[in-house]
Amino acid sequence: MLKKIQPEGLSQNVFSMIGKQWMLICAEKNGTANAMTASWGGMGVIWNKQTVTVYIRPQRYTKEFIDDADTFSIMVFPEAYRKQLTYMGTVSGRDEDKIKQCDFHTEHIDETPYFKEASLVITCKKLYAQKMLPECFIDKETDKKNYPLKDYHELYIGEIIGIYEETDA
Ligand SMILES: Cc1cc2nc3c(=O)[nH]c(=O)nc-3n(C[C@H](O)[C@H](O)[C@H](O)COP(=O)(O)O)c2cc1C
């Protein structure tokens, strides 16, 4: 069962959670959900709102879903799901029914899709999207190293609607 917590009550370290544990980003288009693994992102405050920022390359199928939807979710999973997270991050939903292959079960909260197997779910309302531009890199090495294909990420800032922790109760 999911229990709503306040952003201030989030006990996990954001750097470990996003960078090491990884997350799935999930959104829905025409009644179907797609999700992808992400290990780059952030949480913070802007415009007096508590927000999540995710970075999505243009070739991701999930991008079409996020662009179409008003909301998206990010999810964190127990370590036992590492294999599924690797798969969700190497195969495209264009080529396979990834959700079925992982035996994830799609449910909705705040009118936003998530997977029942997640230990933490954060629902977000899209506020802002912007494609990164090569001319904006102050450190040109960062551009050179990360974008040899010039496939610049689009960043999405989402206002946190709710944070939900899975409880066994
Ligand atoms: C650990 C890990 C982290 C990733 N982080 C990101 C990310 O932050 N942004 C991104 O665009 N792709 C990231 N990817 C790549 C996508 O998850 C991958 O291309 C995925 O297959 C896209 O699926 P889709 O085409 O169904 O959207 C990551 C992959 C892995 C394995």
The ligand as an SDF file (V2000), in Angstrom:
LIG
                    3D

 31 33  0  0  0  0  0  0  0  0999 V2000
   21.5530    3.4390  -15.5950 C   0  0  0  0  0  0  0  0  0  0  0  0
   20.9310    4.1330  -16.7710 C   0  0  0  0  0  0  0  0  0  0  0  0
   20.6690    5.4940  -16.6900 C   0  0  0  0  0  0  0  0  0  0  0  0
   20.0830    6.1860  -17.7640 C   0  0  0  0  0  0  0  0  0  0  0  0
   19.8150    7.5220  -17.6340 N   0  0  0  0  0  0  0  0  0  0  0  0
   19.2240    8.1860  -18.6620 C   0  0  0  0  0  0  0  0  0  0  0  0
   18.8680    9.5560  -18.5150 C   0  0  0  0  0  0  0  0  0  0  0  0
   19.0090   10.1730  -17.4420 O   0  0  0  0  0  0  0  0  0  0  0  0
   18.3450   10.1930  -19.6100 N   0  0  0  0  0  0  0  0  0  0  0  0
   18.1470    9.5450  -20.8100 C   0  0  0  0  0  0  0  0  0  0  0  0
   17.6840   10.1680  -21.7710 O   0  0  0  0  0  0  0  0  0  0  0  0
   18.4480    8.2340  -20.9520 N   0  0  0  0  0  0  0  0  0  0  0  0
   18.9600    7.5270  -19.9070 C   0  0  0  0  0  0  0  0  0  0  0  0
   19.2340    6.1960  -20.0300 N   0  0  0  0  0  0  0  0  0  0  0  0
   18.9430    5.5020  -21.3000 C   0  0  0  0  0  0  0  0  0  0  0  0
   17.4720    5.0630  -21.4510 C   0  0  0  0  0  0  0  0  0  0  0  0
   16.9570    4.5170  -20.2620 O   0  0  0  0  0  0  0  0  0  0  0  0
   17.4010    3.9990  -22.5810 C   0  0  0  0  0  0  0  0  0  0  0  0
   17.8340    4.5500  -23.7920 O   0  0  0  0  0  0  0  0  0  0  0  0
   16.0270    3.3480  -22.7160 C   0  0  0  0  0  0  0  0  0  0  0  0
   16.1780    2.1550  -23.4340 O   0  0  0  0  0  0  0  0  0  0  0  0
   15.0070    4.2540  -23.3930 C   0  0  0  0  0  0  0  0  0  0  0  0
   13.8160    3.5430  -23.5090 O   0  0  0  0  0  0  0  0  0  0  0  0
   12.5940    4.0820  -24.3900 P   0  0  0  0  0  0  0  0  0  0  0  0
   13.0870    4.1950  -25.8160 O   0  0  0  0  0  0  0  0  0  0  0  0
   11.5450    3.0130  -24.2200 O   0  0  0  0  0  0  0  0  0  0  0  0
   12.1940    5.3920  -23.8120 O   0  0  0  0  0  0  0  0  0  0  0  0
   19.7930    5.4880  -18.9710 C   0  0  0  0  0  0  0  0  0  0  0  0
   20.0730    4.1120  -19.0570 C   0  0  0  0  0  0  0  0  0  0  0  0
   20.6210    3.4340  -17.9650 C   0  0  0  0  0  0  0  0  0  0  0  0
   20.8900    1.9580  -18.0610 C   0  0  0  0  0  0  0  0  0  0  0  0
  1  2  1  0
  2  3  1  0
  2 30  2  0
  3  4  2  0
  4  5  1  0
  4 28  1  0
  5  6  2  0
  6  7  1  0
  6 13  1  0
  7  8  2  0
  7  9  1  0
  9 10  1  0
 10 11  2  0
 10 12  1  0
 12 13  2  0
 13 14  1  0
 14 15  1  0
 14 28  1  0
 15 16  1  0
 16 17  1  0
 16 18  1  0
 18 19  1  0
 18 20  1  0
 20 21  1  0
 20 22  1  0
 22 23  1  0
 23 24  1  0
 24 25  2  0
 24 26  1  0
 24 27  1  0
 28 29  2  0
 29 30  1  0
 30 31  1  0
M  END
$$$$
